[in-house]
Amino acid sequence: MTKRVYNFYPGPATLPLPVLERAQKEFLDFEGTGMSVLEISHRTPEYDKMHNDAIDLLKEIMGIPDEYKVLWLQGGASTQFFMVPANLQVPGKPMEYVDTGTWATKAIKEAKFYGDVKVVASSEEDKFTHVPQDIAFSEGAAFAHITGNNTIYGTEFQSWPDCPDEVPLVCDMSSNLMEQSMDVRKFGVIYAGAQKNLGPAGVTLVIVREDLLDRVPENIPTLQRWKTETAKNSLFHTPPVFAIYMCKLSLDYMKELGGVPEIEKRNREKAGYLYDVIDTSDGFYKGYARIDSRSLMNVTFTMTTPELENKVVEEGLAKGFVGLKGHRSVGGMRASIYNAMPVEGVKSLAEFLTVFKEENQ
């Protein structure tokens, strides 16, 4: 096998090596069927067991209560930008959003096709360098929507905002799913593209409280209704079989590690290495996100000149660190250190950045 690099891309992102090796081992013969999982019908008992095992593992690891349904859907998290308002709209009630940057902004745009949208808080004036504080959702809202972690800017909610009892909180957790322990009951709906913290691109996880399923109007197309998929356990039509299989292997691996508590411990250790390098660099590295909003998943920073930024990208690549260039809308640098990124990878990057500073300041 060729030497593997440390993959700091924001998504699709790194997967655990043991998961990839297990998939490789099982690739030609899934569960003794003589077929690859890429070939197998989703109607077979072998697939059905794997599909349900993936759901059960997710419920166990995340502590998902019985009153929630788990869906494996296609279309990416961006599809949920319109499926959320399509399913949760209430005539005469505004849909309330917090705008924390690109992905939240896109969700707001889609929601406007379904009714009145109210942006209750935004950090746009500060170039999305932080998460707004003192967020207040109204009692008359149809639902409240937040983006848990903001991949491009490296900001994250440090605590979840409160909602009135009758207002379901919806969260896009694409880039912070299972990064730390949380109470699922805080939310009416959680959704996440799998390709950052759970599995490969091609499947989107939706966790929805069962009592919300009947809200959907009759004029919403069949496949845009969560209720359609819950009735058939995400098997109304052919699901993204291989992507779900990979998520199941990742969930097996997470359980073996010790579940979310162990993952959170590792995530905090990883982020600590990089933020310590930034904070002790005397301005050589400058964090983009405000300290009170820093992400555990995406560490963003700039350097004193674009030339130095290009140099650190080039030298990092030569040492096996890929994906360090920041998003084009922000510039600078970004290290995405999702759940599957090993601690040694981040520690090695921190050591490289420390040496680079000593040699180039």
N, C-alpha and C positions, 0 to 999 in steps of 0.2 A: 504494500500500500504506500502511495506517495505520502509525504509528510503533510499532515493537516495543519492549517493555519488557525489563528484565533480570529473568529468572524464577528466583527463589531457592527455589521450592517443592521439597519433599523427594521428590516423585514422585506422579504422572507429572511428569517434569522437562524442562528445556529440551533442545532438540535443535539441532544446528548449523544455522545459517541456510542454508548451501549445500546441505545435505541436504534441507531443506524445499523449497527452490527447485527442486532437481532432481526431487523427487517431484511437485511441482506441474507441471513441464514434461512429465513422462511420464504424468501421471495418466489422460489419456483414451486413450492409445495405448501399451501396454506392449510394447516390443520389436517394433513393427511388426505386432502382431496385430490392431489395430483394436479392441481391448478394453482396459479399465482393468485394472490389477492386482487391483482389487477384484472383477472379474468372471471372471477367468481360472481355468480348471481347474488344479488342482495336478497333473494327469496330463499336461499338455502339455509338449513339449520345452522351450519357452521358460521355463516356470516351473521345470522340473527343473534347467536350467542355472543359473538364478539361485539356487536353493536350495543347490546344490552349491558354487557360487562363494562363497556366504556362509560355508559350512563351511570351505572352503579358506582364505579370508581370515582367519577367526578363528584357525585353526590356525597360520597364518603369523605373524599379529600377536602372538599369545600364546605362540608357541613350543610348541604342544601336540604331544607325541610321538605316534608312530604307534599306540602301544598304548592310546590313549584314544579313546573314541567321543564325538561331539558330537551332542546332541539338542536339537531345538526343540520344546518342549512347551507345552501349555495349562495353565491353572489357577493361574498365579502361583507365586511361590516358596513361598507358604504351603502349597501342595499337596505340595511336597517335604518339608515337616515330617513328613508321614506316609509319603511314598514312600521316604525314606531308610531309616527303620527297617523298612519292609515289605520292601525289597530287600536290606538288609544284616544283618538279624537273624541270630544264630547261637544255637541252643538252648543254654541253660546259661551263656551269656556275657552280662555286662551291657553296656548301651550307655552310653558315658560322654560327658557334656556339660559345657561351661563356660557358666555363666549370666552373661551380661553385659547383661541387660535384656530389654525387651519381646519382641523377636522371638526371642531365644534361649529365653526363658521359654515362649513359645508352642510352639516346636519340642520342648522337653522334655515339655510336656503331651501332645502328639500321640504321641511315642515311647512313652509309658507304656501305650498300647493294645497294644503289640507285645512287651512283656517288661520285664525289670528295667532301670531307668534309674538311673544313678549320677551325681550332680552333683559333679564333682571339684573345682570351684572356682567361686566366685561373688563378685561385688562388691555384692550387694544391701544389705549392712549399711551401705555407704557411698553408698547411693542411686545406684549404678551410675555413679559419677563417674570410674571408671577400669577398666582391664582387669586382672584378677587376674595376679599374678606367680607364678613358680615352679610352673607347672601340671605335674602328673604324671599321665599316663595309664598304666593298668596293662597288663601283657602279656596278661592274660586277657580284655580287652575285645573286643567284637564290632567296634566302631568308635569313633572319637573325633570329636566334633562341636563346632565353634566357629562363631561369627558374626563375620566378619572386621571389619566396621565397624558401629557401633551408631548408626543414624540419629537416634534421638530424643535421645540423650545427648551425641552428638558425641565418642564414644570409638572407638578403633581399636587393633587389635593392631599393635605396632611391630615385632615379629618373630614368626614362626610357632612355636608350641610343638612340641617334639619328641614323636614317638610311637614306641613299640616297632615293630620292623620288620614284624611281622605284623598290626599294627593300622592300618587305613586312616584317614587324617585326612579328615574331611568339613568343608567350609566353605561357609557361606552368604555369597556375595560380592555380594549384590544391590546394595549401595551402595558397593562399592569395586572392582568389576570393572575391570580394566585401568587402574587409577589409577596403578600403578607396576610396574616390572619384577619378575617373580617366577619361580620354578621350579615349573612345574606338577607335576613328579614328586614334590613334597613331599606331594601330595594324592592320595587315592583318588577323591574326588568333589568337584567344585565345582558349585554351582548359583547362579543369579541371575535374579531378575526383571529384564526388560530395561529397565524404564521409568525407571531412574535414570541408568545409565551407557552404555547401548547403543542403545536404540531406544524405541518406544512401548510402552504397556501392551498386554498380550494374548499375549505369548510369554515363556516361561521357558527360559533356557539351562541345560542340564545337561551337564557334562563328566565322564565316568565311565571309570575304568580297566577295560579289557576283562575282565580276570580276575575282577572282582567281579560280573559279570553273572549268573553261574551260582549265586549264593548264594540267590536268591529262592525261597521255598518254593512248592510246587505249588498251595497253596490261596489264593494271592494273585490277585485278579482280573486279567484280561488287560491292561486299560489302566493298571493300577498297576505293571506290570512294565517296568523300563527295557529289558529284553531284547526285549520286544514291539516297542518303537519302534526299537531299534538294528537289528533284523532287517530293518526296512522303511525305514531311513534317515529316521525321523520322519514317514513317509508311510503309516503303518498305517491312519490315517483322515485326514480333511481337516485339514491343519495351519492355523495362523493365518497365512494367506498374506501379507496386507498387512503385518503386524507383522514377519515375517521379511524381507520386501522392504525395509522401512525400516531394519532392522538391517544388511542388506547395504549399503545406501547409506551408513550411518554408518561401517561398516568400510572402505569405499572411501575415505571422507573421512579416517579415522584413518591409513590407510596413506599417503595423500598428505601428511599432516602430518609424517610421520616415525615413525609407530608409537608403541609404548608409551614408549620413552625420551623422545620429545618431549612426549608427554602428561604423563608424570611431571614433567618439568621445569616445564611450565606449571602443573600442580597445586600443586607446592611453592611456586612464585611466588605463586599466588593465595592459598593459605592463609597465606603469610607476611605479605601485606598486612593481612589481617584480624587475625591474632594479634598483629601489631605494634601495631595500634590499641588492642586490648584491653590489652596488657601495658604500654603507655605512658600509660594513661588515669587513673592514680592512683585506681583503684577505681570510676571512673564507669561503666566496663564491666567486668564480672567474668566470666571464663570459667567455664563449668559443668564442663567436663572437666579432670581433673588434667593438668598439663603433660606428664607422661610417657606419657599415653594419648590425646593430642589427635588428632582426625581430620583428614585432608586434605580430606574430602568434606563434612562437616557441622560448621560452626563455631557452637557454642552459647554463649550468654552471657546474663547478666541485667544489670539496671540498678538504680539505687538505689531507685526507686519504680515501681509498676505504671503510674502516670500518665505517667512518662517513657517507659516501654516502649510504651504506646499512642500517645504523641506521635511517637515515632520511626517507628513503623509507618505512621501517617497521613502524616507528612511524606515518608517514603520512597516511599510509594505515589504521592504527587503528583509525585515526581521520576522515576517509572518503575522503582522497585525493588519487586517484588511477592514475597509469600511469606515475609516476614521474621518472622512471629509463630511462637514456639516451640510445640512439641507441648503439648497440654492437660495431659498428665501431668507435665510438667516446668515449663512456663511459660517466661517470658523470651523470648529471641530466638534465631533460628536462620537461618543463611545456608547453604543447600545449594549447593555449588560443584562440581558433578560435572564429568566430563570435557568435556562440551559447553559449559560456561559459559566465555565468552571472558575472557581476562585483563583486558581493558579494563572489563568489567562489574564484576569484583571490585575493581579499582582505583578505579572510580567510587564504589562502595559505601563503600570505606575512606575516601575523601575526604569523602563525605557524613557518615559517622559522626564524623569528626574535627571538621568544622565544627559539627555538632549538639552535640558536647560543649562546644565553645568558647562556643556561644550559650546553653547551658542549665545549665552547672555553677554 
